[in-house]
Amino acid sequence: MTDPMAVRSDTSKRRRLLTPPGGGRFAAVIFDMGSTLLEFENIPWPVLYRFCLDEVHRRLVRLGHTPPDPEVFWHRFDELLNRRRRRIAEQMREYQIGPLLRDQARSFEIKLRPGELTRLCDAYYAPVRRAVTMYPDAPEVLATLKRSGYKIGLLSNTCFRARDHLEELRYFGLRQWFDELVFTSTGIYRKPHPEPFRLIARKLGVPLKRCVYVGDRQKEDVLGPQALNMTPILVRRPLRRYVEGMTESVEVDQLSELLGLLPIA
């Protein structure tokens, strides 16, 4: 396997890896969201999950329900969440936060009234929304690529509702640049399963081989696209652990480096 550091510094190898099969120019650039455009891990997920569930516990009390002690409530949630994580590992099937919270309530014989599940989802997501930030170079990169004629897509693994992420993208001023978006919580599978990649390419109307995929994880965002003849670019983030030699792809440290790699009109 090619030394990844050599790929990052070798112009000829970068050019080879960034040439669409058959030559020509790429037609679409598709972005991951978390740790690529927006940062969700300013608070470690295990800590953030607990904040989220504490909000759900308080919301249930305000709605007139009687949930168990918070520690008991948390341990049951952790059990349910780990079952879904095993399904992800075995089948690459996504899960959704709504059904998870519904199962949590049912496990304690809490009967939710109409509309209350939505309110629990709102409560659960509130700490996530407070913690998320944007990478400062994201707006310029998206705007420049869009003005240069690329179709811009977003494909993100997530258990959260699409509406939550759309609100974030609008808040940070990013939504306007995307032609199409796919959140895996609205479907069955998550990256690196091929179906989400095929779906976003179909929505964009661009062949897979004419798509660049930009993300921060080796398995999901490099190996997944490569299996479909897409061209990946790996954004290396300090919070990620990378296995050197695991993948061969163009790598960058900042999103802004894309503007020196892809043809800009």
Secondary structure, 3 states (H helix, E strand, C coil): CCCHHHHHHCHHHHHHHCCCCCCCCCCEEEECCECCCEECCCCCHHHHHHHHHHHHHHHHHHCCCCCCCHHHHHHHHHHHHHHHHHHHHHHCECCCHHHHHHHHHHHCCCCCCCCHHHHHHHHHHHHHHHHCEECCCHHHHHHHHHHCCCEEEEEECCCCCHHHHHHHHHHCCCHHHCCEEEEHHHCCECCCCHHHHHHHHHHHCCCHHHEEEEECCHHHHHHHHHCCCCEEEEECCCCCCCCCCCCCCEEECCHHHHHHCCCCC
